[in-house]
Amino acid sequence: MSDSVKLSLQQAQALARGALVANRTDPANAEPTAAALVAAEADGQPGHGLARVPFYTAQARAGKVNGRARPSVEKVAAAALRVDADFGFAYPAINLAVDRLAALAPDTGIAMATIYRSHHFGQAGAHAERLAERGLVAMVYGNAPKAMAYWGGKKPMLGTNPIAFAAPTTAAPLVIDLALSKVARGKIMTAQKLGTAIPPGWALDAEGNATTDAGAAMQGSMLPIGEAKGAALAVMVEILSAALTGSHFGFEASSLFDAEGDKPNLGQTLIAIDPDTASGGSFAERMTTFVGAIDAEHGARLPGSRRLQRRAAAAAGGIDIPAPLHREITALAAAD
């Protein structure tokens, strides 16, 4: 029996959508959620991909996430939006924020959307990229349930708290997306599901000891990039995505990996800048010079460029997902 199943992107999205709809999620919410999960798979980020479907569906059944949510937006200042995700999946609310920011930022020069009563938001870079595709410079911040200790502490208190940035170029947008842990926690989750070890230096167990056991790491604490500097950046993102949106801090939010507890109530902040307004019309020329300088340097490459290669390969040849996960999602799609 094969250890994996190959699906086209369309087949994978239909499968994920079907599982969500069969488990108390409206099609209007299932469609963008499934699309985001499959896009993560195509970009080589399985920790934000189809492995989330069993967790998402369990939480929808339990009411930990509102599969019937109706996100709404309020303009609270000339260049500021507040988006209520209605305790639903983050992706419909983010779609609403992206559309409104893309319309607002060219008029105001810079615009911001804060999203509250939200959930796991997947690839932060994908959301920034969509704004860059509309000609905007974008920054995206989001928090997550506790996974990292404060620097010098032992108890997990902060999420892995990604930072994402995207800027338009004459080709595909330049995208930078990094979790502030040494790796995204989803990679450890994937290793746990597959029963594989993680590399040394990724995480500590619950007693504060180094571990290569993915299960022990999930019960312990992630290590930050750059030691104290990475931990400080995680604090910054916590403030920008939780305090600024009026959402739960990581130490208050329930887990995204089970159906127990209250709604996570996470937050995200999106900032969009019109580069022509800010640069006096010189942004495109400056970016061409910058990208050209990188291209001219032997061995150098733009951050995020590998995602485009993976994305093209997935569009042409589909994606491989573990056979047990395929069986699990298929069973969920057939749920009564």
C-alpha positions in Angstrom: 0.0 0.0 0.0 1.3 3.4 -0.9 2.3 5.7 1.9 0.9 8.8 0.1 -1.9 9.8 -2.2 -1.5 12.2 -5.0 -4.2 14.7 -5.6 -4.6 17.6 -8.0 -5.1 20.9 -6.3 -8.7 20.9 -7.3 -9.3 17.4 -5.9 -7.6 18.4 -2.6 -9.6 21.5 -2.3 -12.9 19.6 -3.0 -11.9 17.0 -0.4 -11.1 19.6 2.3 -14.2 21.6 1.5 -16.4 18.5 1.7 -15.0 17.6 5.1 -15.7 21.1 6.5 -19.2 21.3 5.1 -20.0 17.8 6.5 -18.9 19.1 9.9 -21.0 22.1 10.7 -19.4 24.6 8.4 -21.2 26.7 5.8 -20.0 26.5 2.2 -19.2 30.2 2.3 -16.7 29.6 5.0 -15.5 26.2 3.9 -14.5 27.4 0.4 -11.9 30.0 1.4 -10.7 27.8 4.3 -10.1 24.8 2.1 -8.4 27.0 -0.6 -6.0 28.4 2.0 -5.1 25.0 3.3 -4.4 23.6 -0.1 -2.4 26.7 -1.1 -0.2 26.0 2.0 0.3 22.4 0.8 1.2 23.7 -2.7 3.7 26.2 -1.2 5.5 23.4 0.8 3.9 24.3 4.2 2.0 21.2 5.2 1.9 22.3 8.8 -0.6 24.9 7.7 -2.2 22.6 5.2 -4.5 19.6 5.1 -3.2 18.2 8.4 -5.4 21.0 9.9 -8.6 19.5 8.6 -9.2 17.0 11.4 -8.6 19.7 14.0 -10.8 22.3 12.2 -13.7 19.8 11.8 -13.5 18.6 15.4 -13.6 22.2 16.6 -16.5 23.1 14.3 -18.5 20.1 15.7 -17.7 21.1 19.2 -18.5 24.8 18.7 -15.0 25.9 19.5 -14.9 27.5 16.1 -18.1 28.9 14.5 -18.5 27.2 11.2 -21.6 29.4 10.5 -19.7 32.7 11.2 -20.5 35.9 9.3 -17.5 38.2 9.4 -18.2 41.9 9.3 -16.1 45.1 9.0 -16.4 48.5 10.6 -14.5 51.6 9.5 -13.4 53.1 12.8 -11.2 55.9 11.4 -10.2 57.3 8.0 -7.6 54.6 7.4 -8.5 52.0 10.1 -10.8 49.0 9.9 -12.0 46.6 12.6 -13.0 43.1 11.3 -15.1 40.8 13.5 -14.3 37.2 12.5 -17.4 36.1 14.6 -15.3 33.3 16.2 -15.1 31.6 12.9 -12.3 30.5 10.7 -9.9 33.3 10.0 -9.8 33.1 6.2 -13.2 34.6 5.4 -12.4 37.5 7.7 -9.0 38.0 6.2 -10.5 38.0 2.7 -12.8 40.8 3.8 -9.9 42.7 5.3 -7.7 42.3 2.2 -10.5 43.5 -0.2 -11.3 46.5 1.9 -7.6 47.5 2.5 -6.9 47.2 -1.2 -9.6 49.7 -1.9 -8.8 52.0 1.0 -5.0 52.3 1.0 -4.6 54.1 -2.4 -6.8 56.9 -1.0 -5.2 57.2 2.4 -1.6 56.2 1.6 -1.6 53.7 4.4 -4.4 51.6 6.0 -4.8 49.1 8.7 -7.2 46.3 9.6 -7.4 44.6 13.0 -9.2 41.3 13.1 -10.6 40.0 16.4 -12.6 37.0 17.6 -10.4 35.0 15.1 -8.7 31.6 14.8 -5.7 30.0 13.2 -4.7 32.1 10.1 -2.3 29.8 8.3 0.4 31.2 6.1 0.8 34.8 7.1 2.9 35.5 3.9 0.0 34.4 1.7 -2.2 37.2 3.0 0.6 39.8 2.6 1.2 38.4 -0.9 -2.4 39.1 -2.0 -2.0 42.7 -1.0 1.3 43.0 -2.9 -0.4 41.5 -5.9 -2.7 44.5 -5.8 0.3 46.9 -5.8 0.6 47.5 -2.1 3.4 46.9 0.4 2.0 44.8 3.2 2.8 43.7 6.7 0.8 41.0 8.5 1.0 40.0 12.2 -0.9 37.3 14.1 -0.6 35.6 17.4 -1.1 32.0 18.4 -1.7 30.0 21.6 1.2 29.7 23.9 4.2 27.8 22.6 7.3 29.7 23.6 8.5 31.0 27.0 9.5 34.6 27.7 13.3 34.8 27.4 14.7 33.5 30.6 11.5 31.8 31.6 10.4 28.1 31.3 6.7 28.1 30.9 5.2 28.6 27.4 3.4 32.0 27.3 3.9 33.4 23.8 2.8 32.0 20.4 5.2 31.3 17.6 3.8 34.7 16.3 4.7 35.0 12.6 5.8 38.2 10.9 5.0 38.5 7.2 6.0 41.2 4.6 5.3 41.5 0.9 6.2 44.0 -1.7 5.3 44.2 -5.4 8.0 43.8 -8.0 7.9 43.6 -11.8 7.6 39.9 -11.4 6.0 38.0 -8.5 5.8 39.8 -5.2 8.7 39.6 -2.8 7.4 37.7 0.2 9.0 37.2 3.6 7.2 35.0 6.1 8.8 33.7 9.3 7.7 32.3 12.6 9.6 33.7 15.5 10.2 30.2 16.8 13.1 28.4 15.1 10.5 26.6 13.1 6.8 26.9 12.7 4.9 24.8 15.3 3.0 23.2 12.5 6.2 21.4 11.4 6.4 19.7 14.8 2.7 18.9 14.6 3.3 17.2 11.3 6.2 15.3 12.7 4.1 14.1 15.6 1.4 12.9 13.3 3.9 11.0 11.1 5.8 9.6 14.1 9.1 11.2 13.1 11.8 12.9 15.2 12.5 16.6 15.0 16.0 18.1 14.7 17.9 19.1 17.8 17.6 22.8 18.8 13.9 23.2 17.8 12.2 22.7 21.2 12.3 21.8 24.8 10.2 19.3 26.7 7.9 20.2 29.6 10.8 20.1 32.0 12.9 22.5 30.0 15.2 19.8 28.5 16.2 19.6 24.9 14.2 17.1 22.9 13.9 15.5 19.5 10.6 13.9 20.3 7.8 15.8 18.5 5.2 14.7 21.1 7.3 16.0 24.0 8.0 19.2 22.1 4.2 19.8 21.7 3.9 19.5 25.5 6.9 21.7 26.1 8.3 25.0 24.7 9.5 26.1 21.3 12.8 27.9 21.1 12.9 31.4 19.5 15.0 32.4 16.5 17.9 34.6 17.5 17.5 33.8 21.2 16.6 37.0 23.2 16.1 39.0 20.0 13.6 36.6 18.6 11.8 36.4 21.9 11.6 40.2 22.0 10.1 40.2 18.5 7.5 37.7 19.6 6.5 40.1 22.4 6.1 42.8 19.8 3.9 40.7 17.6 1.8 39.6 20.6 1.1 43.3 21.3 0.4 44.1 17.6 -1.9 41.2 17.1 -3.6 40.7 20.5 -3.5 43.9 22.5 -4.1 46.1 19.4 -7.0 44.0 18.3 -8.5 43.4 21.7 -8.0 39.6 21.5 -6.6 36.9 23.8 -2.9 36.8 24.5 -1.2 33.5 23.7 -1.3 32.4 27.4 -5.1 33.0 27.4 -5.9 31.3 24.2 -7.0 27.6 24.0 -5.2 25.1 21.8 -5.7 25.0 18.0 -4.9 21.3 18.1 -7.9 19.9 19.9 -11.6 20.6 20.4 -11.4 21.3 24.2 -11.8 24.6 25.9 -13.2 28.0 24.9 -12.8 29.6 21.6 -9.2 30.7 20.9 -10.2 34.4 20.3 -6.9 35.2 18.4 -6.1 38.4 16.6 -4.4 39.5 13.4 -3.3 42.9 12.2 -2.8 43.8 8.5 -1.1 47.0 7.3 -1.2 48.1 3.7 0.9 50.9 2.2 0.5 52.5 -1.1 4.1 52.6 -2.4 3.6 55.3 -5.0 2.2 57.7 -2.5 5.0 57.0 0.0 7.9 57.1 -2.5 6.8 60.0 -4.7 6.4 57.5 -7.6 9.9 56.0 -7.4 9.1 52.7 -5.7 8.9 50.6 -8.8 12.2 51.9 -10.1 13.9 51.4 -6.7 12.6 47.9 -6.4 13.9 47.0 -9.9 17.3 48.2 -8.9 17.1 46.3 -5.6 16.0 43.0 -7.2 18.5 43.4 -9.9 21.3 43.7 -7.4 20.3 40.5 -5.7 20.0 38.7 -9.0 23.5 39.9 -10.0 25.0 38.3 -6.9 26.2 34.8 -7.5 24.4 32.3 -5.3 22.0 34.9 -3.8 18.2 34.6 -4.2 15.2 36.6 -3.1 13.5 35.4 0.1 10.5 33.2 -0.6 11.5 32.3 -4.2 11.3 28.6 -3.5 7.6 28.8 -2.8 7.1 29.8 -6.5 8.9 26.7 -7.7 6.9 24.5 -5.3 3.7 26.2 -6.3 4.3 25.7 -10.0 5.2 22.0 -9.5 2.0 21.5 -7.5 -0.1 23.2 -10.1 1.3 20.9 -12.8 1.7 17.6 -10.9 -0.5 17.8 -7.8 0.4 17.3 -4.2 1.2 14.2 -2.2 -0.4 13.8 1.2 0.1 10.9 3.7 -2.3 8.1 3.0 -3.6 7.9 6.6 -4.4 11.6 6.5 -6.2 11.1 3.2 -8.3 8.3 4.7 -9.1 10.5 7.7 -10.3 13.5 5.7 -12.2 11.2 3.3 -14.1 9.8 6.3 -14.8 13.2 7.6 -16.2 14.3 4.3 -18.6 11.4 4.5 -19.7 12.3 8.1 -23.4 12.4 8.7 
